[in-house]
Amino acid sequence: MKVVHDPAEVEATARAVAIGSFDGVHRGHGSVLETTRETGLVPTVITFDPHPRIALGNRVELLTTLERRLELLGEAGIETTLVVAFTPELQRLEPGVFAERYLRAIGADVVVAGEDFRFGVRRSGDLALLERLGLRVVVPPRVAGVSSTAIRTALAEGDVVAAAEMLGRPFELDGTVVAGDQRGGTLGYPTANLRLEADLAVPRYGIYAGLAREHRAAVSIGTNPHYGGTERRIEPYLLDFDGDLYGERLVVELWDRLRDEEAFESEEALVAQIARDVEAARRARRPALGR
């Protein structure tokens, strides 16, 4: 997939264009992307960075990094993605100017968007305006019950299975491995300390089973209450893995929630529980996804 940041970098050819934040690239977005491909025109996406609600000063727990969002759009068959900087200038654009600068300029013939799509200053543009401007509008089938908000709610409850059903794949923690307390190594279970971007969603604290780099993983999310911790830590232990991950990007799938985090009466009791968590992670299965 070609990724660009300026309409001038996009060849003006007959395109079907889907516009949106595409946070999570979930099953609802999948319907939009599939409809875009089915037009037979060059499937193209216009997305925004930062997320418009964040740019407007709101708190949003994002489901994916921009890097992962672009990877997923490419995997969905999109040929070109235009990443538009969501700036105050962009917010002030009249809808007609936006359409001219970002749609007509790249050759858009078709715009694929939901019925409630709005754009331009004060969200004053809609699908009817696009049609008046000579663009064909296609509304994709709606996937009931699936939204970024519903996925965030499931994650807040620790229900990564429900989140996976809506995403169409397991929820992922996507970050960089940094130095931690190195306490896991002394317990016999060396973990990676995963640092995430500040705006990314994190499930309810607890212990999870999942996968990272084709290795089963037992993942601790929380404050390490056994050691009186106060800062959030995300610490995956990759089963049967031997290597140095410091400084590397690590994407961790979460398959199931095993238990709450807790403090133990002794370090021996903690180690025994970790051993049980590791065996549970070894037995865990990737969520069965009904598409």
C-alpha positions as CSV (number, residue, x, y, z in Angstrom):
1,M,0.0,0.0,0.0
2,K,1.2,3.5,-0.9
3,V,1.1,5.9,2.1
4,V,1.2,9.6,1.4
5,H,0.7,12.8,3.3
6,D,-0.2,15.3,0.6
7,P,-2.9,15.1,-2.1
8,A,-0.2,16.2,-4.6
9,E,1.5,12.9,-4.0
10,V,-1.6,11.0,-5.3
11,E,-2.1,10.3,-9.0
12,A,-5.4,11.7,-10.1
13,T,-7.0,8.5,-11.4
14,A,-10.5,7.1,-11.0
15,R,-10.8,6.2,-7.3
16,A,-13.3,5.0,-4.7
17,V,-12.4,6.9,-1.5
18,A,-13.4,6.0,2.0
19,I,-12.9,8.8,4.6
20,G,-12.6,8.4,8.4
21,S,-10.5,7.8,11.4
22,F,-10.6,4.0,11.1
23,D,-9.5,3.6,14.7
24,G,-9.1,-0.1,15.3
25,V,-9.9,-1.0,11.7
26,H,-12.7,-3.1,13.1
27,R,-15.4,-5.2,11.4
28,G,-17.6,-2.1,10.8
29,H,-14.7,-0.5,9.0
30,G,-14.2,-3.7,7.2
31,S,-17.6,-3.3,5.6
32,V,-16.6,0.2,4.4
33,L,-13.3,-1.1,3.0
34,E,-14.9,-4.1,1.3
35,T,-17.5,-1.8,-0.4
36,T,-14.7,0.5,-1.5
37,R,-12.9,-2.4,-3.2
38,E,-16.1,-3.7,-4.8
39,T,-16.5,-0.5,-6.8
40,G,-13.8,-1.7,-9.2
41,L,-12.1,1.7,-8.8
42,V,-8.7,2.2,-7.1
43,P,-9.5,1.6,-3.4
44,T,-8.3,4.6,-1.5
45,V,-8.6,5.8,2.1
46,I,-8.3,9.3,3.6
47,T,-7.6,9.1,7.3
48,F,-6.5,11.7,9.9
49,D,-3.7,12.1,12.3
50,P,-4.1,13.0,15.1
51,H,-7.5,11.6,15.7
52,P,-10.0,14.5,15.2
53,R,-11.4,14.3,18.7
54,I,-7.9,14.3,20.3
55,A,-7.0,17.3,18.1
56,L,-10.2,19.1,19.5
57,G,-9.0,18.5,23.1
58,N,-10.9,15.4,24.0
59,R,-9.6,12.2,25.6
60,V,-9.8,9.2,23.3
61,E,-8.3,5.8,24.0
62,L,-7.1,4.7,20.6
63,L,-7.4,1.1,19.6
64,T,-4.4,1.2,17.3
65,T,-1.3,3.2,16.6
66,L,-1.1,5.0,13.3
67,E,1.5,2.5,12.1
68,R,-0.8,-0.5,12.9
69,R,-3.8,1.3,11.4
70,L,-1.9,1.7,8.1
71,E,-0.7,-2.0,8.2
72,L,-4.3,-3.1,8.7
73,L,-5.6,-0.9,5.9
74,G,-3.0,-2.4,3.6
75,E,-4.0,-5.9,4.6
76,A,-7.6,-5.0,3.8
77,G,-6.7,-4.4,0.2
78,I,-6.5,-0.6,0.1
79,E,-4.0,0.6,-2.5
80,T,-3.4,4.2,-1.4
81,T,-3.9,5.9,2.0
82,L,-3.7,9.6,2.3
83,V,-2.9,10.6,5.9
84,V,-4.2,14.1,6.4
85,A,-2.9,16.2,9.3
86,F,-5.9,17.3,11.4
87,T,-4.9,20.9,12.0
88,P,-6.9,24.0,12.9
89,E,-6.6,25.0,9.2
90,L,-8.2,21.8,8.1
91,Q,-11.0,22.3,10.7
92,R,-11.9,25.6,9.2
93,L,-12.2,24.3,5.6
94,E,-15.6,24.8,4.0
95,P,-16.9,21.4,2.8
96,G,-16.7,22.4,-0.9
97,V,-13.0,23.3,-0.4
98,F,-12.3,20.0,1.3
99,A,-13.9,18.1,-1.5
100,E,-12.0,20.0,-4.1
101,R,-8.6,19.7,-2.3
102,Y,-8.8,16.2,-1.0
103,L,-11.3,14.4,-3.3
104,R,-11.4,15.8,-6.8
105,A,-7.6,16.5,-6.6
106,I,-6.9,12.7,-6.4
107,G,-9.5,11.6,-8.9
108,A,-12.3,10.5,-6.6
109,D,-15.4,9.3,-8.5
110,V,-17.0,7.5,-5.6
111,V,-17.1,8.3,-1.9
112,V,-17.9,5.4,0.5
113,A,-19.2,6.6,3.9
114,G,-21.9,5.9,6.4
115,E,-25.2,7.8,6.3
116,D,-24.1,10.0,9.3
117,F,-20.8,11.1,7.7
118,R,-20.1,14.8,8.2
119,F,-17.1,16.9,7.1
120,G,-15.8,20.4,6.8
121,V,-16.1,23.4,9.2
122,R,-18.7,22.8,11.9
123,R,-19.4,19.4,10.3
124,S,-21.5,21.2,7.8
125,G,-20.9,18.9,4.9
126,D,-22.8,15.7,4.3
127,L,-23.5,13.0,1.7
128,A,-26.1,15.1,-0.1
129,L,-23.6,17.9,-0.6
130,L,-21.1,15.4,-2.1
131,E,-23.7,14.3,-4.5
132,R,-24.5,17.9,-5.5
133,L,-20.8,18.3,-6.1
134,G,-21.0,15.5,-8.7
135,L,-19.5,12.7,-6.6
136,R,-21.2,9.3,-6.4
137,V,-21.9,8.3,-2.8
138,V,-22.1,4.6,-1.7
139,V,-23.3,3.7,1.8
140,P,-21.8,0.4,3.0
141,P,-23.8,-2.2,4.9
142,R,-23.8,-1.5,8.6
143,V,-22.4,-4.1,11.0
144,A,-24.8,-4.0,14.0
145,G,-23.3,-3.7,17.4
146,V,-19.8,-2.9,16.3
147,S,-18.1,0.4,17.0
148,S,-14.8,1.8,18.5
149,T,-16.8,2.9,21.5
150,A,-18.2,-0.6,22.1
151,I,-14.8,-2.1,21.8
152,R,-13.3,0.4,24.4
153,T,-16.2,-0.6,26.7
154,A,-15.4,-4.3,26.4
155,L,-11.7,-3.6,27.0
156,A,-12.5,-1.6,30.1
157,E,-14.3,-4.7,31.5
158,G,-11.4,-6.9,30.5
159,D,-13.5,-8.7,28.0
160,V,-10.9,-9.2,25.2
161,V,-12.9,-12.0,23.7
162,A,-15.8,-9.6,23.0
163,A,-13.4,-7.0,21.7
164,A,-11.9,-9.6,19.3
165,E,-15.3,-10.5,18.0
166,M,-15.9,-6.8,17.1
167,L,-12.4,-6.2,15.8
168,G,-12.4,-9.3,13.7
169,R,-9.0,-10.2,15.2
170,P,-7.6,-10.3,18.8
171,F,-7.0,-6.9,20.4
172,E,-3.3,-6.0,20.3
173,L,-0.9,-4.1,22.6
174,D,1.6,-2.4,20.3
175,G,4.6,-0.7,21.8
176,T,8.3,-0.6,22.4
177,V,10.3,-2.8,24.8
178,V,12.1,-0.7,27.3
179,A,14.1,-1.4,30.5
180,G,12.1,-2.4,33.5
181,D,12.7,-3.6,37.1
182,Q,14.1,-6.9,35.7
183,R,12.4,-8.6,38.6
184,G,10.9,-11.3,36.4
185,G,14.3,-12.7,35.5
186,T,15.1,-13.3,39.2
187,L,11.8,-15.2,39.5
188,G,12.6,-17.4,36.5
189,Y,10.1,-15.7,34.2
190,P,11.9,-12.8,32.4
191,T,9.3,-10.4,31.0
192,A,9.5,-7.6,28.4
193,N,8.5,-4.2,29.7
194,L,6.2,-2.7,27.0
195,R,5.9,1.1,26.7
196,L,2.8,2.3,24.8
197,E,1.9,5.6,23.3
198,A,0.0,7.7,25.9
199,D,-3.4,7.7,24.0
200,L,-3.6,3.9,23.4
201,A,-6.4,1.9,25.1
202,V,-5.3,-0.7,27.6
203,P,-7.6,-3.4,29.0
204,R,-8.7,-3.7,32.6
205,Y,-5.8,-4.6,34.8
206,G,-5.1,-8.3,35.2
207,I,-3.3,-11.3,33.8
208,Y,-3.9,-12.3,30.2
209,A,-3.0,-15.0,27.7
210,G,-2.0,-14.2,24.2
211,L,0.7,-14.3,21.5
212,A,3.7,-12.3,20.5
213,R,6.2,-13.1,17.7
214,E,4.6,-16.5,17.3
215,H,5.2,-17.4,21.0
216,R,2.5,-17.9,23.5
217,A,2.5,-15.1,26.1
218,A,1.4,-14.6,29.7
219,V,0.8,-10.8,30.0
220,S,0.6,-8.8,33.2
221,I,-1.2,-5.5,33.0
222,G,-1.2,-3.4,36.2
223,T,0.8,-2.0,39.0
224,N,2.5,-5.1,40.4
225,P,0.6,-4.9,43.7
226,H,2.7,-7.7,45.3
227,Y,5.6,-5.3,45.2
228,G,3.6,-2.2,46.1
229,G,3.8,-0.7,42.7
230,T,1.9,2.4,41.7
231,E,2.8,2.9,38.0
232,R,1.1,0.9,35.3
233,R,3.3,-1.8,33.7
234,I,2.6,-4.0,30.7
235,E,4.8,-7.1,31.0
236,P,4.5,-10.0,28.6
237,Y,6.4,-13.2,29.3
238,L,7.0,-15.0,26.0
239,L,7.0,-18.8,26.4
240,D,9.9,-20.7,25.0
241,F,11.6,-17.5,23.8
242,D,15.2,-16.6,24.2
243,G,16.4,-13.3,22.9
244,D,16.9,-9.6,23.5
245,L,13.9,-7.4,22.6
246,Y,15.1,-4.1,24.1
247,G,14.3,-1.1,21.8
248,E,12.2,-3.2,19.5
249,R,8.6,-2.9,18.5
250,L,6.5,-5.7,20.0
251,V,2.8,-6.4,19.1
252,V,1.1,-8.6,21.6
253,E,-2.3,-10.3,20.9
254,L,-4.6,-10.7,23.9
255,W,-6.7,-13.9,23.7
256,D,-8.2,-14.3,27.1
257,R,-8.3,-12.8,30.6
258,L,-6.9,-15.3,33.2
259,R,-7.4,-13.5,36.5
260,D,-7.1,-10.2,38.5
261,E,-3.7,-9.0,39.6
262,E,-3.1,-9.5,43.3
263,A,-0.6,-9.4,46.1
264,F,0.6,-12.8,47.5
265,E,1.5,-13.9,51.0
266,S,5.0,-14.8,49.8
267,E,7.3,-14.7,46.8
268,E,7.0,-18.5,46.6
269,A,3.2,-18.2,46.3
270,L,3.7,-15.6,43.6
271,V,6.1,-17.8,41.6
272,A,3.7,-20.7,41.9
273,Q,0.8,-18.6,40.5
274,I,3.0,-17.4,37.7
275,A,3.7,-21.0,36.8
276,R,0.0,-21.7,36.7
277,D,-0.6,-18.6,34.5
278,V,2.1,-19.7,32.1
279,E,0.5,-23.1,31.7
280,A,-2.9,-21.5,31.2
281,A,-1.3,-19.3,28.5
282,R,0.1,-22.4,26.9
283,R,-3.4,-24.0,26.7
284,A,-5.1,-20.8,25.6
285,R,-6.7,-20.7,22.2
286,R,-7.1,-17.7,19.8
287,P,-10.6,-16.4,19.9
288,A,-12.9,-18.0,17.4
289,L,-14.1,-15.1,15.3
290,G,-17.5,-15.3,13.6
291,R,-17.3,-13.0,10.5
